[in-house]
Amino acid sequence: MTAEIQALCTDRVFHHFHEICQIPHRSGNEKGISDYLLNWARGLGLEAEQDQVLNVLIRKPASPGREEQPGVMLQAHMDMVCEKAEGVEHDFTKDPIRWVIDNDVLSTGGRTTLGADDGIGVALAMAILEDDQLVHPALEVLFTVMEEEDFTGANGFEASEIHASYLINLDHTSDQEIICGSCGGMQVDLQIPVSFGPTPAGWTTYRLSVSGLKGGHSGEDIHRGRGNANILLARLLMAAEELCGCGLAQIRGGSFRLAIPREAEAILCLDPVHVPALKENLAGLEAEFQAELAATAQQVVVSLEPAQPAEQCARPGSVITALTLIPDGIYQMNEVLTGLVDTSDNLGEVYLEPSQLHCVLEIRSARNSLGTYLFQRMERLAALLGGSCQWCSAYPSWDFRPESGLRTVCSQVYEEMFGFEPHFLTVHAGLEVGCFFARRPGLDAVAIGPNCRDFHSPTEALEISSVKKVYRYLCRVLEAIR
């Protein structure tokens, strides 16, 4: 640990975040972090329990004189999205997350995701729990699992365990905003049959790739025009097929449906006589991509390089049709809240299995009807191509409520501390609050968090001073609740 990191970790929030970053905790691998949190809480003498899916619930009694005040639940998720930059060697099952500090910014230096989503929320709650000087009502702190996959933790948590009247979710990315609603969503798996045959005699094999895109969160960044590597690869394949015909031996793009894909590649079988013309065509497409994405991915790179011979390949027509016609990106903006995406989807993963193309998408919508409609479009496309389409891992929306006592307290405290009102809004991302609301309609909730950027991307970064600001603010909110 460098002296700079040691100095930062004298702050208890960053101390806890650093400890979290030493424990692998990708979605589905939360046993280590769950056990750590359970033992840590019991070591403080707090009531703590771990349920069957590895959620951890911790209770702290109210400060003297605050026993009759409404209780508060703080909530954050343990798991993180694991993305790394091209060429970086990092094993998320065992390697710790390395920190890089640049003035007021904490990141990994562009190597991997940082895990501030939502490790910093966990760390904020831990600092609250161990602060014996803080005056507060009865506290419940819930750390959930699998938020980044299918909300297993939030959906599996027994709602009767919630005694609090107020819920403060700690999974947001701006310290000037207070979230009061979020969209629902679902994972979609689409399969298209693909028939393989022997590669024509005399043909050679090439790796076609697109890289250099920025990526990001499939909900919060979907409107930022960062490009989707899977979509760009489909355009390259279409150009190759139209120019010279080709065989497709393999395709792989993206690594997670909740992350906008940064890289994608295909293994092509080609008559070598056409390779020079194809390279010239691809160079033109690369220039077009750079112009189209000038503000976000000007360094996008298209490459065609020799690859190991492929004995089998398929005609790419159905694959190209599927990838070019599958909806991707923004479907509809919100008609009331200016600038807010209402419904979208992200073509997050594409790969070729022995006999089919497999696409994994995430649909997000503030309206169940529009999310359902997008799925129906995909279902019909799959049927036209002789394939199938299924949905899973659905999670509910968190609907904005006009009246909220907790929101009033949060607004008053914010204005007293910082001199202006926070922005209240809903987000185009799924938050676990919707799962709790579905079973505890009387809950009053908000979501807050420090300034972060580029979640679900190796360029993820966290603003140090903002973390400290949010901690002070959260303490004052707890003190102000009556």
GUPAVO-47593 format. One line per field, with one value per residue (C-alpha): residue in one letter; x, y, z; chain. Coordinates in pm, 1 decimal. Last residue first. Layout:
N
residu = (A;...) .
px = (X;...) .
py = (Y;...) .
pz = (Z;...) .
chaine = (A;...) .
This chain:
482
residu = (R;I;A;E;L;V;R;C;L;Y;R;Y;V;K;K;V;S;S;I;E;L;A;E;T;P;S;H;F;D;R;C;N;P;G;I;A;V;A;D;L;G;P;R;R;A;F;F;C;G;V;E;L;G;A;H;V;T;L;F;H;P;E;F;G;F;M;E;E;Y;V;Q;S;C;V;T;R;L;G;S;E;P;R;F;D;W;S;P;Y;A;S;C;W;Q;C;S;G;G;L;L;A;A;L;R;E;M;R;Q;F;L;Y;T;G;L;S;N;R;A;S;R;I;E;L;V;C;H;L;Q;S;P;E;L;Y;V;E;G;L;N;D;S;T;D;V;L;G;T;L;V;E;N;M;Q;Y;I;G;D;P;I;L;T;L;A;T;I;V;S;G;P;R;A;C;Q;E;A;P;Q;A;P;E;L;S;V;V;V;Q;Q;A;T;A;A;L;E;A;Q;F;E;A;E;L;G;A;L;N;E;K;L;A;P;V;H;V;P;D;L;C;L;I;A;E;A;E;R;P;I;A;L;R;F;S;G;G;R;I;Q;A;L;G;C;G;C;L;E;E;A;A;M;L;L;R;A;L;L;I;N;A;N;G;R;G;R;H;I;D;E;G;S;H;G;G;K;L;G;S;V;S;L;R;Y;T;T;W;G;A;P;T;P;G;F;S;V;P;I;Q;L;D;V;Q;M;G;G;C;S;G;C;I;I;E;Q;D;S;T;H;D;L;N;I;L;Y;S;A;H;I;E;S;A;E;F;G;N;A;G;T;F;D;E;E;E;M;V;T;F;L;V;E;L;A;P;H;V;L;Q;D;D;E;L;I;A;M;A;L;A;V;G;I;G;D;D;A;G;L;T;T;R;G;G;T;S;L;V;D;N;D;I;V;W;R;I;P;D;K;T;F;D;H;E;V;G;E;A;K;E;C;V;M;D;M;H;A;Q;L;M;V;G;P;Q;E;E;R;G;P;S;A;P;K;R;I;L;V;N;L;V;Q;D;Q;E;A;E;L;G;L;G;R;A;W;N;L;L;Y;D;S;I;G;K;E;N;G;S;R;H;P;I;Q;C;I;E;H;F;H;H;F;V;R;D;T;C;L;A;Q;I;E;A;T;M) .
px = (-3807.9;-3532.7;-3276.6;-2990.6;-3018.3;-3013.7;-2710.0;-2513.2;-2605.3;-2482.8;-2148.5;-2104.4;-2211.0;-1950.9;-1673.7;-1759.2;-1771.5;-1418.8;-1288.5;-1455.6;-1484.4;-1374.9;-1479.8;-1248.8;-1247.2;-1622.8;-1936.1;-1974.5;-1822.2;-1847.2;-1884.7;-1996.8;-2118.8;-2445.7;-2816.4;-3136.0;-3470.2;-3746.2;-4073.4;-4196.1;-4572.0;-4585.6;-4375.3;-4375.1;-4345.2;-4166.4;-3883.3;-3822.5;-3847.3;-3581.6;-3335.9;-3250.1;-3276.2;-3141.2;-3299.7;-3317.5;-3588.3;-3530.1;-3494.2;-3218.2;-3076.5;-3178.6;-2918.6;-2707.0;-2493.6;-2571.6;-2910.9;-3025.0;-2928.1;-3095.0;-3422.2;-3422.8;-3346.5;-3617.2;-3874.5;-3771.0;-3819.7;-4170.8;-4263.2;-4562.1;-4566.0;-4444.6;-4213.7;-4251.8;-3977.8;-3979.8;-3983.2;-3709.3;-3701.6;-3421.7;-3565.4;-3684.3;-3692.9;-3646.1;-3640.6;-3505.5;-3629.9;-3522.5;-3878.6;-3932.4;-3630.7;-3759.8;-4103.0;-3958.2;-3738.3;-4041.3;-4234.0;-3949.0;-3964.3;-4341.6;-4303.2;-4063.6;-4311.1;-4601.8;-4398.6;-4338.4;-4024.7;-3831.7;-3506.7;-3439.5;-3107.4;-2979.7;-2804.3;-2754.5;-2676.1;-2610.7;-2671.5;-2529.6;-2193.7;-2234.0;-2162.2;-2142.4;-2306.7;-2335.7;-2465.2;-2723.6;-2859.8;-3224.4;-3411.3;-3727.4;-3794.0;-3467.8;-3468.6;-3369.7;-3684.8;-3907.5;-4261.1;-4249.8;-3974.6;-3760.0;-3839.8;-3649.9;-3296.6;-3025.2;-3053.6;-3341.3;-3235.6;-3242.1;-2870.2;-2759.2;-3029.4;-2982.4;-2604.6;-2635.5;-2892.7;-2666.9;-2333.4;-2296.1;-2129.1;-1774.2;-1587.0;-1217.7;-1099.0;-734.9;-565.4;-597.4;-465.4;-554.2;-841.7;-864.8;-1110.3;-1004.8;-1215.0;-989.7;-1256.9;-1469.8;-1681.3;-1693.4;-1596.9;-1833.8;-1984.0;-1656.0;-1451.5;-1708.7;-1690.1;-1310.2;-1325.4;-1576.8;-1333.3;-1054.6;-1290.9;-1342.9;-968.4;-919.4;-1197.9;-1038.6;-703.6;-871.2;-1075.7;-820.5;-772.0;-1114.8;-1230.0;-1314.0;-1398.4;-1342.8;-1545.6;-1462.4;-1618.8;-1488.5;-1636.1;-1979.1;-2222.9;-2226.0;-2538.8;-2548.7;-2198.4;-1895.1;-1928.2;-1876.5;-1790.2;-1819.2;-1685.9;-1643.5;-1826.5;-1779.9;-1744.7;-1898.9;-1694.4;-1832.8;-2183.0;-2069.9;-1775.5;-1989.3;-2253.5;-1985.8;-1850.6;-2198.7;-2253.2;-1921.8;-2044.6;-2358.0;-2161.2;-1915.3;-2198.0;-2139.3;-2075.9;-2370.2;-2440.9;-2803.6;-2725.2;-2498.1;-2725.7;-2885.6;-2622.7;-2348.9;-2032.0;-1844.4;-1571.7;-1497.6;-1143.4;-1217.6;-1354.8;-1231.4;-1210.9;-986.0;-895.9;-899.9;-792.6;-990.2;-819.4;-1074.3;-1410.5;-1456.8;-1658.4;-2015.1;-2192.9;-2562.7;-2673.7;-2996.2;-3086.8;-3106.7;-3227.3;-3184.0;-3350.9;-3274.6;-3545.3;-3615.2;-3780.7;-3706.8;-3614.2;-3773.5;-3699.4;-3327.5;-3165.9;-2915.9;-2631.7;-2401.2;-2417.1;-2366.4;-2634.5;-2639.1;-2678.3;-3050.6;-3210.9;-3527.0;-3768.9;-4035.5;-3799.9;-3909.3;-3792.6;-3763.1;-4116.9;-3975.6;-3785.9;-3502.0;-3514.3;-3604.9;-3341.3;-3071.9;-3153.9;-3163.7;-3084.2;-2723.4;-2579.3;-2783.2;-2650.2;-2618.7;-2767.5;-2632.9;-2913.7;-2855.7;-3128.3;-3099.8;-3310.7;-3308.0;-2979.6;-2731.0;-2378.2;-2098.7;-2077.5;-1986.1;-1942.5;-2273.7;-2238.2;-1891.0;-2029.6;-2312.7;-2069.3;-1849.5;-2140.8;-2233.6;-1870.1;-1872.8;-2169.2;-2080.6;-1752.2;-1629.4;-1322.6;-1371.3;-1041.3;-719.0;-814.1;-593.5;-777.3;-975.3;-985.7;-1006.8;-937.1;-568.7;-498.8;-519.2;-478.1;-619.4;-566.7;-864.7;-757.0;-692.9;-869.9;-1185.1;-1149.0;-832.9;-651.2;-419.4;-491.0;-466.1;-802.5;-930.0;-1105.5;-1470.0;-1604.6;-1944.0;-1966.9;-2148.0;-2215.4;-2533.6;-2641.3;-2923.7;-2968.0;-3290.7;-3428.6;-3655.9;-3923.5;-3864.5;-3979.0;-3633.8;-3462.4;-3409.4;-3097.7;-2958.2;-3159.6;-3051.3;-2825.4;-2943.0;-2746.7;-2891.6;-2653.9;-2776.2;-2605.3;-2886.7;-2984.3;-2985.1;-2697.6;-2770.2;-2638.7;-2719.7;-2432.1;-2152.7;-1892.9;-1736.6;-2081.7;-2079.5;-1733.6;-1825.5;-2131.1;-1949.0;-1662.8;-1898.1;-2083.7;-1757.5;-1630.2;-1961.3;-2019.9;-1908.4;-2231.3;-2187.8;-1821.7;-1693.9;-1321.3;-1203.4;-923.0;-1153.9;-1381.8;-1091.3;-1020.4;-1384.1;-1379.1;-1073.2;-1220.0;-1528.0;-1313.9;-1090.6;-739.9;-760.2;-672.5;-336.9;-255.2;-345.9;-102.0;168.5;140.5;0.0) .
py = (1265.2;1228.3;1508.6;1301.9;1043.3;1319.7;1478.2;1153.7;1100.4;1450.0;1400.5;1071.0;1227.5;1504.1;1257.2;1052.2;1371.2;1465.8;1135.0;1144.4;787.8;648.6;370.7;371.8;-8.1;3.7;-114.1;230.4;507.7;789.0;843.2;1140.9;1020.3;840.7;880.2;677.0;769.9;570.2;574.6;220.3;168.5;-57.8;-326.0;-622.9;-442.5;-156.2;-388.8;-512.1;-159.5;-37.8;-276.9;-18.7;-72.1;206.0;481.8;710.7;910.9;1265.4;1509.3;1765.8;1896.6;2236.1;2502.8;2633.5;2327.3;2218.3;2381.1;2303.8;1939.3;1905.7;2048.2;1832.4;1509.8;1581.4;1645.8;1332.7;1128.8;1265.5;1171.0;1284.9;1279.1;918.4;805.9;441.4;190.5;-51.5;-426.8;-680.9;-951.3;-1208.7;-1403.5;-1356.6;-1605.6;-1586.4;-1861.8;-1929.5;-2001.0;-1663.5;-1529.6;-1667.7;-1477.8;-1154.1;-1216.5;-1270.2;-963.4;-750.1;-906.9;-819.2;-456.5;-458.3;-603.3;-327.0;-76.7;-218.3;-248.3;124.2;275.9;56.0;-136.8;-430.6;-612.0;-829.8;-1165.2;-1295.5;-1658.4;-1759.7;-2128.7;-2469.8;-2505.3;-2176.8;-1835.2;-1544.0;-1207.6;-1025.1;-680.9;-587.8;-311.8;-211.1;111.8;265.2;594.0;780.2;1105.2;1428.5;1617.6;1445.4;1441.7;1253.9;1017.6;915.2;609.3;320.7;415.7;164.3;-167.8;-336.9;-659.7;-591.4;-558.4;-840.9;-1082.5;-1013.9;-1045.7;-1379.9;-1503.2;-1413.0;-1532.3;-1854.4;-2091.7;-2213.3;-2534.4;-2624.6;-2294.1;-2201.2;-1996.9;-1623.1;-1360.8;-999.7;-764.5;-471.6;-190.6;60.9;313.7;603.0;871.3;688.6;938.4;1275.5;1154.4;858.9;901.8;1035.3;750.3;498.9;646.8;633.7;267.1;203.4;341.6;124.9;-173.1;-115.0;-102.4;-420.8;-586.3;-491.7;-639.5;-958.5;-1046.8;-1274.3;-1453.2;-1621.0;-1563.8;-1746.7;-1504.0;-1524.2;-1250.7;-990.8;-753.0;-487.1;-211.3;-362.2;-148.4;-319.6;-467.3;-759.0;-868.4;-971.7;-796.4;-952.8;-1297.8;-1441.9;-1764.9;-1951.0;-1714.3;-1770.2;-1490.6;-1322.5;-1061.9;-711.9;-775.7;-1029.5;-819.2;-504.6;-688.3;-828.6;-479.0;-348.9;-639.9;-555.7;-200.4;-334.7;-566.9;-287.9;-64.5;308.5;569.0;792.5;908.2;791.6;435.1;564.2;521.8;204.2;-14.8;126.8;204.6;125.4;363.4;208.2;119.2;-210.0;-366.2;-701.9;-920.9;-1225.1;-1387.3;-1738.6;-1839.9;-2004.2;-2247.3;-2523.0;-2402.8;-2430.7;-2742.7;-2685.4;-2508.8;-2435.4;-2151.9;-2151.4;-1819.0;-1786.1;-1485.2;-1454.6;-1149.9;-1015.3;-799.5;-448.7;-206.3;164.3;380.2;626.6;895.3;953.1;1241.9;1435.7;1674.9;1399.0;1209.8;837.2;640.7;311.0;394.3;315.7;499.3;325.4;479.6;314.9;50.7;-291.8;-484.3;-853.4;-909.9;-843.9;-1173.4;-1114.3;-1331.5;-1058.0;-823.2;-1088.8;-1256.1;-916.6;-1085.2;-1017.1;-689.6;-706.0;-1055.3;-1012.3;-775.9;-577.4;-462.6;-215.1;-163.6;138.7;257.0;636.6;829.4;1036.0;964.3;948.3;567.0;559.8;187.7;148.9;471.9;372.3;35.9;206.5;428.0;126.0;-71.7;224.6;254.9;-111.2;-55.4;21.3;155.5;-174.7;-25.0;-176.4;-277.1;-135.2;227.4;368.1;165.3;466.7;727.5;1091.0;1396.4;1433.2;1117.2;812.7;464.8;165.4;-201.9;-435.7;-758.3;-1072.2;-1401.0;-1462.3;-1133.9;-1263.1;-968.8;-960.4;-647.4;-685.9;-523.8;-332.9;-519.7;-563.0;-727.0;-589.4;-577.0;-760.3;-642.2;-440.2;-140.3;-63.0;167.6;101.5;375.1;353.4;612.9;785.0;625.9;500.7;833.8;930.8;718.1;637.4;380.1;17.9;-114.8;-397.9;-581.2;-785.2;-977.8;-1130.6;-1464.8;-1641.3;-1847.5;-1554.7;-1402.7;-1245.0;-957.2;-807.2;-571.8;-639.7;-472.0;-812.0;-929.0;-663.2;-763.0;-1131.9;-1075.2;-834.7;-1078.8;-1372.5;-1177.0;-1063.3;-1420.7;-1573.8;-1307.3;-1505.2;-1508.6;-1146.7;-1048.9;-1019.6;-1088.3;-951.8;-693.5;-422.8;-461.2;-378.6;-65.4;38.0;-5.6;215.3;457.8;508.3;519.8;804.0;697.7;502.3;811.3;842.0;477.1;520.0;810.2;625.4;339.5;0.0) .
pz = (1362.0;1103.4;1138.4;1289.9;1014.3;752.3;917.7;906.7;542.0;457.3;626.7;441.5;112.6;145.3;227.8;-79.0;-286.2;-177.0;-313.0;-653.8;-784.0;-1119.9;-1357.9;-1662.8;-1667.5;-1741.2;-1558.7;-1394.9;-1601.5;-1352.1;-978.9;-770.1;-432.0;-354.8;-283.5;-321.0;-165.8;2.8;195.5;257.0;274.5;-31.7;143.2;-96.8;-430.5;-259.4;-153.7;-509.2;-650.4;-406.0;-569.6;-831.3;-1206.9;-1422.9;-1625.7;-1325.7;-1147.7;-1036.6;-749.4;-795.2;-469.0;-331.0;-266.6;20.4;87.4;442.8;502.3;146.2;182.3;521.6;393.0;81.0;266.9;524.0;249.7;59.3;376.5;421.5;65.9;-137.8;-519.9;-535.9;-817.6;-912.7;-842.7;-1135.0;-1094.9;-1175.4;-1440.4;-1438.9;-1732.3;-2089.0;-2374.7;-2751.5;-3011.2;-3356.9;-3706.3;-3843.2;-3853.0;-3500.3;-3365.3;-3516.7;-3364.4;-3015.8;-3048.7;-3130.9;-2841.7;-2604.2;-2712.4;-2654.9;-2305.5;-2209.8;-2349.9;-2146.8;-1827.1;-1826.6;-1671.4;-1908.3;-1929.2;-2162.2;-2118.4;-2400.4;-2447.3;-2802.0;-2888.2;-3249.2;-3300.5;-3387.3;-3215.5;-3019.9;-3167.0;-2929.4;-2872.4;-2540.1;-2439.9;-2699.6;-2474.4;-2452.9;-2400.6;-2254.8;-2070.5;-2119.5;-1924.0;-2098.9;-2010.6;-1754.8;-1898.5;-2232.9;-2123.0;-2417.3;-2626.0;-2788.4;-2689.3;-2768.7;-2949.5;-3132.8;-3306.8;-3681.7;-3759.8;-3531.5;-3648.3;-4017.6;-3987.6;-3812.0;-4064.0;-4357.5;-4216.7;-4421.2;-4181.7;-4126.0;-4052.8;-4082.6;-3943.5;-3999.6;-3722.3;-3782.0;-4021.3;-3929.8;-4012.5;-3768.4;-3702.6;-3436.0;-3243.3;-3138.7;-3176.0;-2922.7;-2726.3;-2902.4;-3251.0;-3245.7;-3593.0;-3731.6;-3585.4;-3711.1;-4061.9;-4061.0;-3956.0;-4234.5;-4491.1;-4355.8;-4375.5;-4748.9;-4812.8;-4612.8;-4811.5;-5142.2;-5033.2;-4897.8;-5207.7;-5377.7;-5045.7;-5070.4;-4715.7;-4392.1;-4112.7;-3736.3;-3567.3;-3303.6;-3054.5;-2816.0;-2595.9;-2531.5;-2324.6;-1985.8;-1825.8;-2073.3;-1982.2;-2187.3;-2520.1;-2860.6;-2986.6;-3334.6;-3480.4;-3808.6;-4043.6;-4416.8;-4665.4;-4965.5;-5143.2;-5103.5;-4968.9;-4711.8;-4596.4;-4566.7;-4366.7;-4139.7;-4074.7;-3994.9;-3755.1;-3588.9;-3528.8;-3362.0;-3136.0;-3049.9;-2923.5;-2962.1;-2694.1;-2779.4;-2423.2;-2407.7;-2292.0;-2014.7;-1710.6;-1840.5;-2006.7;-1784.9;-1977.9;-2298.1;-2420.0;-2758.0;-2865.5;-3036.8;-3355.7;-3478.1;-3786.9;-3738.2;-4067.9;-4214.8;-4565.0;-4844.6;-5077.8;-5036.6;-4909.2;-4529.1;-4453.7;-4332.9;-4045.8;-4000.7;-3768.0;-3565.9;-3397.7;-3018.8;-2815.9;-2439.7;-2282.8;-1935.9;-1782.7;-1663.1;-1429.5;-1414.3;-1118.9;-877.4;-618.1;-669.5;-487.7;-694.0;-616.3;-488.2;-815.4;-882.6;-696.4;-506.0;-136.8;-93.7;197.3;318.7;570.5;787.4;925.3;1048.2;741.1;831.7;701.2;353.4;350.3;107.2;-204.2;-450.8;-310.3;-307.2;-637.3;-812.1;-1146.8;-1237.5;-1108.7;-790.5;-719.0;-342.4;-83.5;211.5;439.4;721.0;980.3;1203.6;1497.3;1503.1;1496.9;1695.8;1569.6;1825.2;1820.5;1450.3;1370.3;1186.5;988.6;865.7;753.7;565.2;373.4;295.6;150.2;-68.3;-177.0;-274.7;-501.3;-771.7;-634.8;-775.3;-942.0;-1287.3;-1437.2;-1582.9;-1651.8;-1376.5;-1116.3;-997.1;-720.0;-826.4;-609.6;-707.1;-909.5;-683.9;-837.3;-653.5;-736.9;-702.1;-533.2;-742.3;-662.0;-867.5;-1057.7;-1226.1;-1383.5;-1682.9;-1885.0;-2264.4;-2338.4;-2039.0;-1760.9;-1663.2;-1347.0;-1240.7;-861.9;-584.1;-229.7;-278.6;-72.2;170.4;469.8;660.0;882.6;1186.7;1257.0;1594.7;1921.2;2025.0;1963.4;2329.4;2367.2;2018.1;1828.5;1826.7;1548.4;1324.0;1055.1;768.7;540.3;213.5;149.6;-46.8;257.5;498.0;697.0;1033.4;1240.6;1580.4;1659.4;1907.8;1688.4;1615.2;1512.8;1242.8;1113.4;1118.6;899.2;668.9;610.8;559.2;288.1;127.1;99.2;-7.9;-275.6;-582.1;-783.5;-890.5;-852.7;-497.9;-472.5;-134.5;-130.4;-269.5;32.8;264.2;59.3;82.2;459.1;502.3;250.4;467.7;781.6;660.2;766.2;440.4;238.4;416.6;354.1;-13.5;-46.3;148.2;-99.5;0.0) .
chaine = (A;A;A;A;A;A;A;A;A;A;A;A;A;A;A;A;A;A;A;A;A;A;A;A;A;A;A;A;A;A;A;A;A;A;A;A;A;A;A;A;A;A;A;A;A;A;A;A;A;A;A;A;A;A;A;A;A;A;A;A;A;A;A;A;A;A;A;A;A;A;A;A;A;A;A;A;A;A;A;A;A;A;A;A;A;A;A;A;A;A;A;A;A;A;A;A;A;A;A;A;A;A;A;A;A;A;A;A;A;A;A;A;A;A;A;A;A;A;A;A;A;A;A;A;A;A;A;A;A;A;A;A;A;A;A;A;A;A;A;A;A;A;A;A;A;A;A;A;A;A;A;A;A;A;A;A;A;A;A;A;A;A;A;A;A;A;A;A;A;A;A;A;A;A;A;A;A;A;A;A;A;A;A;A;A;A;A;A;A;A;A;A;A;A;A;A;A;A;A;A;A;A;A;A;A;A;A;A;A;A;A;A;A;A;A;A;A;A;A;A;A;A;A;A;A;A;A;A;A;A;A;A;A;A;A;A;A;A;A;A;A;A;A;A;A;A;A;A;A;A;A;A;A;A;A;A;A;A;A;A;A;A;A;A;A;A;A;A;A;A;A;A;A;A;A;A;A;A;A;A;A;A;A;A;A;A;A;A;A;A;A;A;A;A;A;A;A;A;A;A;A;A;A;A;A;A;A;A;A;A;A;A;A;A;A;A;A;A;A;A;A;A;A;A;A;A;A;A;A;A;A;A;A;A;A;A;A;A;A;A;A;A;A;A;A;A;A;A;A;A;A;A;A;A;A;A;A;A;A;A;A;A;A;A;A;A;A;A;A;A;A;A;A;A;A;A;A;A;A;A;A;A;A;A;A;A;A;A;A;A;A;A;A;A;A;A;A;A;A;A;A;A;A;A;A;A;A;A;A;A;A;A;A;A;A;A;A;A;A;A;A;A;A;A;A;A;A;A;A;A;A;A;A;A;A;A;A;A;A;A;A;A;A;A;A;A;A;A;A;A;A;A;A;A;A;A;A;A;A;A;A;A;A;A;A;A;A;A;A;A;A;A;A;A;A;A;A;A;A;A;A;A) .
